[in-house]
Structures are given as C-alpha cells and as structure tokens.
C-alpha cells in the first residue's frame, strides 16, 4: 500500500513496485466518500505500507497500521516534534523504518558524519538545492546534517526544476574539504525505499530509523 501514490515520488515508486515479480499488487490510497472504512479493510490484509504523502498525511492511518501490526516505511518529512514522538511510539509497536532521504549516497554520507565532526574545523557550511515545489524548508536531510554540525552556516536554494543536492563544506584554515551528494532523479530515492520495504518485510524487527 502506498500513501501518497498520486505525488511525483509516489507515482515513480508505484511504477517501480509494479515491475517487481515478487509483488502481487500495489494498492494506492484513493479519496472515496468512505475512505477510512475502506482503508481499514485494506490495511488489515496488506503485507506492508509506504508513506510518501505530503506533510502529516500518515497520521490519518498510523493507528490502523499499529492495530493490524503492519510494517511501515515512512519517506515523508517535515514532522513536528510531537509528530516525531508519535512515530517513535509506533516504532515500539510495529516494524517501522523512517528516513528523510533513502538514497544510497546519503546513507553513505551518514556513516562519514561522526568522523567529519571530529575534524578541527574553523567553519562549516551546509547547503542544499531543491525544486521550489518542496514543502519543507530546510529539508529533513539538511536538518539531519545540521544536527551533526550544530554551529554550521546553513544555505538553502530553491529552483523551478528538479534538483536534489546536499553539500558539506569544512574549512580547516589552510585546506577545505567538500562532500557533495546529488540525486539525478527521484529514482535514487525510489531504489532506497524499495530496499527498505523488502528489508522490513523480511526481518519484521522493531526498527525505528534515522530522522
């Protein structure tokens, strides 16, 4: 089941999943007059759900996933502290994985953050560029990077076309270290979401992942 299947990322995700022979059916959430009742019946019989909805869309269905003990992958962002707490609590009840960015490159980025944070830097600049249709500013990914470098300067760019770039620039006085990740299409995120889906369905462990 995909919550937010009508969006740009959701439609790419749905197309990718429908090509997988091991998946019998991909169910998008649709708006019907009796939607909650309909969705309740659907969630009771699915293997897992994916949320790529706009800000806060998952909370209409989170209790149903917990009631029926269904695994859930959350790829949406922009949650308030209270909403984040609700997701953390759900992670104690069901297999749940959440990330602001499921791309493989950013996953590798995360492994480097502890080492980079130990460098004797004089200045750190964190920057990102996204399409101007992106709702949350700064993005969840940039907020995550900022938690690793809380005193960093933050620069946000928004453009009229698709782009997804994140850059860490560390000034060490006589040298500069720059790390940049660029997603060339939304398929970079789709690949990671699909991998997370199969992982959580196969393992069924209580997993609450990086914000």
C-alpha positions as CSV (number, residue, x, y, z in Angstrom):
1,X,0.0,0.0,0.0
2,X,1.3,3.5,-0.9
3,X,0.1,6.6,0.9
4,X,0.7,9.5,-1.4
5,X,0.8,7.5,-4.6
6,X,-0.6,10.4,-6.6
7,X,2.5,12.5,-6.0
8,X,5.6,12.7,-8.2
9,X,7.7,10.4,-5.9
10,X,4.7,8.2,-5.2
11,X,3.9,7.6,-8.9
12,X,7.6,6.7,-9.6
13,X,7.5,4.4,-6.6
14,X,4.3,2.7,-7.7
15,X,5.7,2.1,-11.2
16,X,8.9,0.6,-9.8
17,X,7.0,-1.7,-7.4
18,X,4.6,-2.9,-10.1
19,X,7.6,-4.2,-12.1
20,X,8.7,-6.4,-9.3
21,X,7.6,-10.0,-9.9
22,X,7.5,-10.8,-6.2
23,X,4.8,-8.2,-5.5
24,X,1.3,-9.4,-6.2
25,X,-0.5,-6.0,-6.0
26,X,0.3,-2.3,-5.3
27,X,-2.6,-0.5,-3.7
28,X,-2.6,3.3,-3.8
29,X,-4.7,5.2,-1.2
30,X,-7.6,6.9,-3.0
31,X,-10.0,9.5,-1.9
32,X,-13.5,8.0,-1.6
33,X,-16.6,9.0,0.4
34,X,-16.0,6.1,2.8
35,X,-12.2,6.2,2.7
36,X,-11.3,5.4,6.3
37,X,-13.5,2.4,6.4
38,X,-12.2,1.2,3.0
39,X,-8.6,1.8,4.0
40,X,-9.1,-0.1,7.3
41,X,-10.2,-3.2,5.4
42,X,-7.2,-2.8,3.0
43,X,-4.6,-2.4,5.8
44,X,-5.9,-5.5,7.5
45,X,-4.9,-7.5,4.5
46,X,-1.7,-5.9,3.2
47,X,1.9,-7.0,3.8
48,X,3.3,-3.5,4.4
49,X,2.7,0.2,3.7
50,X,4.8,3.0,2.4
51,X,4.2,6.7,3.2
52,X,5.4,9.3,0.7
53,X,2.5,11.7,1.4
54,X,2.6,15.4,1.9
55,X,3.4,16.6,5.4
56,X,1.5,14.7,8.1
57,X,-0.6,12.5,5.8
58,X,0.5,9.3,7.6
59,X,-1.3,10.2,10.8
60,X,-4.7,9.5,9.3
61,X,-3.7,5.9,9.1
62,X,-1.0,5.3,11.7
63,X,-3.3,3.9,14.3
64,X,-4.6,1.3,11.8
65,X,-1.1,0.2,11.0
66,X,-0.5,-0.3,14.7
67,X,-3.8,-2.0,15.2
68,X,-3.1,-4.6,12.5
69,X,0.6,-4.8,13.2
70,X,1.7,-4.0,9.7
71,X,5.2,-2.9,8.8
72,X,5.6,0.7,7.6
73,X,8.2,2.6,5.7
74,X,8.0,6.4,6.1
75,X,9.7,8.5,3.5
76,X,7.9,11.8,4.1
77,X,9.4,14.7,6.1
78,X,8.6,17.9,7.8
79,X,7.2,16.4,11.1
80,X,6.8,18.4,14.2
81,X,8.4,17.2,17.5
82,X,5.0,15.9,18.6
83,X,4.5,14.1,15.4
84,X,8.0,12.6,15.6
85,X,7.2,11.4,19.1
86,X,4.1,9.6,17.7
87,X,6.2,7.9,15.1
88,X,8.8,6.8,17.7
89,X,6.0,5.3,19.8
90,X,4.6,3.5,16.8
91,X,8.1,2.1,16.2
92,X,7.8,0.2,19.5
93,X,4.6,-1.4,18.3
94,X,5.3,-2.3,14.6
95,X,8.2,-2.8,12.3
96,X,8.9,0.8,11.2
97,X,11.7,2.5,9.3
98,X,11.8,6.2,8.7
99,X,14.3,8.4,6.9
100,X,14.4,11.9,5.4
101,X,16.4,10.6,2.5
102,X,16.5,6.9,1.3
103,X,19.1,7.4,-1.4
104,X,22.2,5.2,-1.2
105,X,24.5,8.1,-1.4
106,X,23.1,9.9,1.6
107,X,23.1,6.6,3.5
108,X,26.8,6.5,3.0
109,X,27.1,10.2,3.9
110,X,25.7,9.4,7.3
111,X,28.5,6.9,8.0
112,X,31.0,9.7,7.5
113,X,29.4,12.3,9.8
114,X,31.0,11.2,13.1
115,X,34.5,11.3,11.6
116,X,33.9,14.7,9.9
117,X,32.5,16.2,13.1
118,X,35.9,15.4,14.8
119,X,37.9,17.5,12.4
120,X,39.4,20.7,13.7
121,X,37.2,22.9,11.5
122,X,37.1,26.7,11.6
123,X,33.9,26.9,9.7
124,X,31.3,24.5,8.3
125,X,28.8,25.4,5.6
126,X,25.8,23.1,4.8
127,X,23.9,23.8,1.6
128,X,21.1,22.3,-0.3
129,X,19.2,22.9,-3.6
130,X,15.7,21.5,-4.2
131,X,12.8,22.3,-6.5
132,X,10.7,25.2,-5.3
133,X,7.7,22.8,-5.0
134,X,9.3,21.1,-2.0
135,X,7.2,21.9,1.1
136,X,9.7,21.7,3.9
137,X,12.5,24.3,4.1
138,X,15.1,23.4,5.0
139,X,14.7,19.7,4.1
140,X,14.8,16.8,6.5
141,X,18.2,15.8,5.1
142,X,19.7,19.2,5.8
143,X,18.3,19.3,9.3
144,X,19.9,15.9,9.9
145,X,23.2,17.2,8.7
146,X,22.8,20.3,10.9
147,X,22.4,18.0,14.0
148,X,25.9,16.7,13.2
149,X,27.2,20.2,12.8
150,X,25.0,22.4,15.1
151,X,27.2,25.5,14.6
152,X,27.3,25.3,10.8
153,X,26.1,28.0,8.5
154,X,23.0,26.8,6.5
155,X,22.3,27.9,2.9
156,X,19.1,26.9,1.1
157,X,18.4,27.2,-2.6
158,X,15.1,26.6,-4.4
159,X,14.9,26.3,-8.2
160,X,12.0,25.9,-10.7
161,X,13.2,22.5,-11.8
162,X,14.0,19.2,-10.2
163,X,17.2,19.1,-8.2
164,X,18.4,17.4,-5.0
165,X,21.8,18.5,-3.9
166,X,23.4,18.5,-0.4
167,X,26.9,19.8,0.2
168,X,29.1,19.8,3.3
169,X,32.0,22.3,3.2
170,X,34.5,22.2,6.0
171,X,37.1,25.0,6.2
172,X,40.2,23.9,8.1
173,X,42.3,27.0,7.7
174,X,44.8,26.0,5.0
175,X,42.6,23.5,3.4
176,X,39.0,22.8,2.6
177,X,37.1,19.5,2.5
178,X,33.9,19.4,0.4
179,X,31.4,16.5,0.2
180,X,28.5,16.7,-2.2
181,X,25.6,14.4,-3.0
182,X,23.4,14.9,-6.0
183,X,20.4,12.8,-6.9
184,X,19.9,12.9,-10.7
185,X,16.2,11.8,-10.5
186,X,13.6,10.7,-8.0
187,X,14.6,7.1,-8.8
188,X,17.5,7.5,-6.4
189,X,15.0,7.7,-3.6
190,X,12.7,5.1,-5.0
191,X,15.6,2.5,-5.1
192,X,16.3,3.1,-1.4
193,X,12.6,2.9,-0.4
194,X,12.1,-0.4,-2.2
195,X,15.2,-1.8,-0.5
196,X,13.9,-0.7,2.9
197,X,10.5,-2.2,2.1
198,X,11.9,-5.7,1.4
199,X,14.2,-5.5,4.4
200,X,11.5,-4.6,6.9
201,X,9.1,-7.3,5.4
202,X,11.8,-10.0,5.6
203,X,13.1,-9.1,9.0
204,X,10.0,-7.9,10.8
205,X,12.1,-6.5,13.6
206,X,11.1,-3.4,15.6
207,X,13.1,-0.9,13.7
208,X,13.0,2.9,14.2
209,X,15.4,4.6,11.9
210,X,17.1,7.9,11.3
211,X,15.0,11.0,11.0
